[in-house]
Amino acid sequence: MKELRAELAKAGITLPSLGLDPVSLAREAPCPLVELGRCSVETARRLAAVLR
């Protein structure tokens, strides 16, 4: 998650809700999932542009 946040920051993108999904950590055999969360339309457009 830290690595993803850092790389997104290099591209000028911030996902404010980026974090670990607590439910995935509470399982008997933890399988952590990264929650990308919500972002503004402008952030989504910038993310799409970087992925192109």
C-alpha positions in Angstrom: 0.0 0.0 0.0 2.8 2.4 0.8 4.5 1.6 -2.5 1.3 2.2 -4.4 0.7 5.5 -2.6 4.2 6.6 -3.4 4.0 5.8 -7.1 0.6 7.5 -7.4 2.1 10.5 -5.7 4.9 10.6 -8.3 2.2 10.8 -11.0 0.4 13.6 -9.0 -2.5 11.4 -7.9 -3.9 11.0 -4.4 -6.5 8.4 -3.5 -7.8 9.8 -0.2 -9.5 6.5 0.8 -6.5 4.2 0.1 -6.1 1.7 2.9 -6.4 -1.8 4.0 -9.8 -3.5 4.1 -10.3 -4.4 7.8 -12.7 -7.3 6.9 -10.0 -9.0 4.9 -7.7 -8.9 7.9 -10.3 -10.3 10.3 -10.6 -13.7 8.5 -9.3 -16.8 10.2 -6.6 -17.0 7.6 -5.9 -13.2 6.9 -5.8 -12.3 3.2 -5.2 -8.5 3.2 -7.0 -6.6 0.4 -6.1 -3.0 -0.5 -9.1 -0.8 -0.6 -8.6 1.8 -3.3 -11.7 3.7 -2.1 -13.4 6.7 -3.6 -11.9 9.6 -5.5 -13.1 12.7 -7.4 -13.9 12.5 -11.1 -10.8 14.6 -11.9 -8.6 12.1 -10.0 -10.2 9.2 -11.9 -9.5 10.9 -15.2 -5.9 11.5 -14.2 -5.5 7.9 -13.1 -6.9 6.7 -16.5 -4.5 9.0 -18.3 -1.5 7.6 -16.5 -2.6 4.0 -17.2 -2.9 4.7 -20.9 
